[in-house]
Amino acid sequence: MFKYTLDNKRYQTLNYFYKQKFGQKVFKVPLDLGLSCPHKKSGGCIFCSNNSKSNITLDTPNLKEQFNHARDILEQKWPNSLYIAYFQAGTNTYAPVAFLKKQCTEVLSYENVVGISIATRPDAISAECLAYLKELNKQTFLTIELGLQSSNETTLKYINRGHDLACFTDCVKKLQKEHIFVVAHIINGLPYETKEDMINTVKYLNDLKIDGVKIHALFINKDTKLAEKYQQEHFPILTKEEFVDIVCDELTYLDEKIVIERITGDPIIEELITPTWLTKKFVVLNDIDKEMVKRDIYQGQNCR
């Protein structure tokens, strides 16, 4: 059995990591600070839609109301838990540091909040912001989630990511210097990428000694630039079987201590164009588990 697991998983899940760290169930409560993205003035990433927040996040600027609403929904599944306040929507360091500090101070006052997770971009953390994150990390368990999507520079330009690989590397190293837990987001199936490109992305993250990874499958939402390109270029979209195959291989190249925070996406059905197989999340998760058993492979198997 894989040693970093509580069940039949052959990779280290976020649930396992949190239970080892906090001694009980912990879940993230998604929040929307009402922040935009600095890259939108340059057109934004081609896959980005206007709705980036969770479908359980209440549409109100009142942070406490948002928190209570999402917490109560999640508590129905996981009662008596601890919470991570998750600043999910938008670029959450794209604001004055005083504003970010105010929001963090507020959520840390909520009962049973044991940490904060901040989703942002590697080109949106100023020196002043980094200094505050250093102090915040001393107060609570802090996670910074950074979008990478791919380590392929050609892909980064195609999707109009707005930064290069060197920018991502530099940001991660600055955060690591302050002992901040860093999670990278990547997307499998980006236009014209090969399986080798996708595996090279996780090899890069492994070499960077990233703390956690969120793996997404590319999906195309309505009213996005990606949807326009798909209609024009008809580039291939991964099948479920292709995605499962790639993920299984990727996991073998990630150190067993890296936390796999997510391993598939959660598209909003009403906004989704393709692929529709992504709407059956637990089928995808189960197929990954079955394929790893079939191959008798584990996370980290190929990086020793």
RACOR-V80687 format. One record per residue. N is the residue number from 1. RES is the residue in three letters. SS is DSSP state (helix for helix, strand for strand, loop for the rest). PSI is psi in whole degrees, -180 to 180 (NA if undefined). OMEGA is omega in whole degrees, 0 to 359 (999 if undefined). Layout:
n->{N;N}
res->{RES;RES}
ss->{SS;SS}
psi->{PSI;PSI}
omega->{OMEGA;OMEGA}
This chain:
n->{1;2;3;4;5;6;7;8;9;10;11;12;13;14;15;16;17;18;19;20;21;22;23;24;25;26;27;28;29;30;31;32;33;34;35;36;37;38;39;40;41;42;43;44;45;46;47;48;49;50;51;52;53;54;55;56;57;58;59;60;61;62;63;64;65;66;67;68;69;70;71;72;73;74;75;76;77;78;79;80;81;82;83;84;85;86;87;88;89;90;91;92;93;94;95;96;97;98;99;100;101;102;103;104;105;106;107;108;109;110;111;112;113;114;115;116;117;118;119;120;121;122;123;124;125;126;127;128;129;130;131;132;133;134;135;136;137;138;139;140;141;142;143;144;145;146;147;148;149;150;151;152;153;154;155;156;157;158;159;160;161;162;163;164;165;166;167;168;169;170;171;172;173;174;175;176;177;178;179;180;181;182;183;184;185;186;187;188;189;190;191;192;193;194;195;196;197;198;199;200;201;202;203;204;205;206;207;208;209;210;211;212;213;214;215;216;217;218;219;220;221;222;223;224;225;226;227;228;229;230;231;232;233;234;235;236;237;238;239;240;241;242;243;244;245;246;247;248;249;250;251;252;253;254;255;256;257;258;259;260;261;262;263;264;265;266;267;268;269;270;271;272;273;274;275;276;277;278;279;280;281;282;283;284;285;286;287;288;289;290;291;292;293;294;295;296;297;298;299;300;301;302;303;304}
res->{MET;PHE;LYS;TYR;THR;LEU;ASP;ASN;LYS;ARG;TYR;GLN;THR;LEU;ASN;TYR;PHE;TYR;LYS;GLN;LYS;PHE;GLY;GLN;LYS;VAL;PHE;LYS;VAL;PRO;LEU;ASP;LEU;GLY;LEU;SER;CYS;PRO;HIS;LYS;LYS;SER;GLY;GLY;CYS;ILE;PHE;CYS;SER;ASN;ASN;SER;LYS;SER;ASN;ILE;THR;LEU;ASP;THR;PRO;ASN;LEU;LYS;GLU;GLN;PHE;ASN;HIS;ALA;ARG;ASP;ILE;LEU;GLU;GLN;LYS;TRP;PRO;ASN;SER;LEU;TYR;ILE;ALA;TYR;PHE;GLN;ALA;GLY;THR;ASN;THR;TYR;ALA;PRO;VAL;ALA;PHE;LEU;LYS;LYS;GLN;CYS;THR;GLU;VAL;LEU;SER;TYR;GLU;ASN;VAL;VAL;GLY;ILE;SER;ILE;ALA;THR;ARG;PRO;ASP;ALA;ILE;SER;ALA;GLU;CYS;LEU;ALA;TYR;LEU;LYS;GLU;LEU;ASN;LYS;GLN;THR;PHE;LEU;THR;ILE;GLU;LEU;GLY;LEU;GLN;SER;SER;ASN;GLU;THR;THR;LEU;LYS;TYR;ILE;ASN;ARG;GLY;HIS;ASP;LEU;ALA;CYS;PHE;THR;ASP;CYS;VAL;LYS;LYS;LEU;GLN;LYS;GLU;HIS;ILE;PHE;VAL;VAL;ALA;HIS;ILE;ILE;ASN;GLY;LEU;PRO;TYR;GLU;THR;LYS;GLU;ASP;MET;ILE;ASN;THR;VAL;LYS;TYR;LEU;ASN;ASP;LEU;LYS;ILE;ASP;GLY;VAL;LYS;ILE;HIS;ALA;LEU;PHE;ILE;ASN;LYS;ASP;THR;LYS;LEU;ALA;GLU;LYS;TYR;GLN;GLN;GLU;HIS;PHE;PRO;ILE;LEU;THR;LYS;GLU;GLU;PHE;VAL;ASP;ILE;VAL;CYS;ASP;GLU;LEU;THR;TYR;LEU;ASP;GLU;LYS;ILE;VAL;ILE;GLU;ARG;ILE;THR;GLY;ASP;PRO;ILE;ILE;GLU;GLU;LEU;ILE;THR;PRO;THR;TRP;LEU;THR;LYS;LYS;PHE;VAL;VAL;LEU;ASN;ASP;ILE;ASP;LYS;GLU;MET;VAL;LYS;ARG;ASP;ILE;TYR;GLN;GLY;GLN;ASN;CYS;ARG}
ss->{loop;loop;loop;loop;loop;loop;loop;loop;loop;loop;loop;loop;strand;helix;helix;helix;helix;helix;helix;helix;helix;helix;loop;loop;loop;strand;strand;strand;strand;strand;strand;loop;loop;loop;loop;loop;loop;helix;helix;helix;helix;helix;loop;loop;loop;loop;loop;loop;loop;loop;loop;loop;loop;loop;loop;loop;loop;loop;loop;loop;loop;loop;helix;helix;helix;helix;helix;helix;helix;helix;helix;helix;helix;helix;helix;loop;loop;loop;loop;loop;loop;strand;strand;strand;strand;strand;strand;loop;loop;loop;loop;loop;loop;loop;loop;loop;helix;helix;helix;helix;helix;helix;helix;helix;helix;helix;helix;helix;loop;loop;loop;loop;strand;strand;strand;strand;strand;strand;strand;strand;loop;loop;loop;loop;loop;loop;helix;helix;helix;helix;helix;helix;helix;helix;helix;helix;helix;helix;helix;loop;strand;strand;strand;strand;strand;strand;strand;strand;strand;loop;loop;loop;helix;helix;helix;helix;helix;helix;loop;loop;loop;loop;loop;loop;helix;helix;helix;helix;helix;helix;helix;helix;helix;helix;helix;helix;helix;loop;loop;loop;strand;strand;strand;strand;strand;strand;strand;strand;loop;loop;loop;loop;loop;loop;helix;helix;helix;helix;helix;helix;helix;helix;helix;helix;helix;helix;helix;loop;loop;loop;loop;strand;strand;strand;strand;strand;strand;loop;loop;strand;strand;loop;loop;loop;helix;helix;helix;helix;helix;helix;helix;helix;helix;loop;loop;loop;loop;loop;loop;helix;helix;helix;helix;helix;helix;helix;helix;helix;helix;helix;helix;helix;loop;loop;loop;loop;loop;loop;strand;strand;strand;strand;loop;loop;loop;loop;loop;loop;helix;helix;helix;strand;strand;strand;loop;helix;helix;helix;helix;loop;helix;helix;helix;helix;helix;helix;helix;helix;helix;helix;helix;helix;helix;helix;helix;loop;loop;loop;loop;loop;loop;loop;loop;loop}
psi->{141;132;-19;59;154;-6;-140;8;145;22;160;113;162;-36;-44;-48;-47;-41;-35;-37;-41;-10;4;180;134;137;157;136;108;135;155;113;1;22;151;-156;132;-21;-14;-29;-17;17;-23;168;144;-20;-6;132;168;-23;97;3;164;151;-3;4;123;139;78;147;-10;111;-40;-39;-42;-48;-50;-40;-51;-41;-45;-36;-47;-31;-25;-31;-37;79;158;45;172;166;146;123;118;104;96;-51;138;-167;104;8;9;68;161;143;-34;-38;-48;-42;-41;-44;-41;-42;-40;-51;-28;-15;-13;145;134;15;121;2;170;135;128;117;131;-171;152;-17;15;24;103;170;-40;-41;-43;-39;-40;-41;-36;-44;-40;-36;-22;-19;-28;176;110;134;134;122;124;132;126;-55;-47;152;1;116;-36;-41;-42;-38;-41;-42;4;50;-32;-1;162;-179;-35;-37;-45;-46;-46;-42;-46;-44;-36;-42;-41;-35;-29;10;35;136;123;131;135;139;132;157;124;140;16;149;128;7;145;168;-37;-40;-45;-40;-37;-32;-45;-31;-41;-46;-36;-45;-31;-9;48;153;-36;160;140;118;125;154;141;127;153;120;155;153;40;160;-30;-39;-39;-44;-38;-40;-34;-41;-21;43;153;146;138;138;165;-42;-38;-43;-47;-44;-46;-46;-44;-43;-42;-43;-33;-18;1;130;140;-17;-8;131;127;94;-28;147;5;172;172;73;152;120;-42;-23;-10;135;-52;154;143;-19;-21;-18;-14;71;-46;-24;-44;-46;-45;-38;-36;-45;-46;-41;-36;-38;-44;-42;-11;56;160;160;134;0;-34;11;11;NA}
omega->{176;190;180;183;176;184;184;181;177;174;184;181;176;178;178;182;181;181;177;184;187;176;178;181;176;173;179;177;184;183;180;180;179;182;179;180;182;183;181;179;176;177;179;177;187;181;187;174;182;182;182;183;180;180;175;178;182;182;179;177;181;186;181;178;176;183;183;181;181;179;183;177;182;179;178;178;184;180;175;182;168;188;167;175;188;175;194;189;177;178;197;167;178;183;174;181;179;178;180;179;179;181;180;179;180;185;178;177;181;182;174;172;185;181;178;174;185;177;182;178;180;179;184;177;182;177;178;179;179;178;178;179;177;179;179;181;177;183;187;174;185;173;173;179;183;174;172;180;179;174;181;184;178;178;180;178;182;182;180;184;175;174;179;183;180;178;180;180;181;181;180;182;177;178;179;178;179;177;178;181;186;178;178;173;175;180;173;176;176;186;174;175;176;175;179;177;183;178;177;178;180;175;177;180;178;178;180;181;177;180;183;181;168;181;178;168;178;169;185;178;176;174;174;177;177;178;178;180;180;179;182;191;179;177;184;175;181;168;178;182;178;180;180;179;181;181;180;178;180;182;181;180;178;179;184;180;177;182;177;187;179;183;172;184;179;180;173;189;184;182;189;171;181;358;184;179;181;180;178;187;186;173;179;179;180;179;176;178;181;181;178;176;181;181;186;180;182;173;176;186;184;180;178;999}
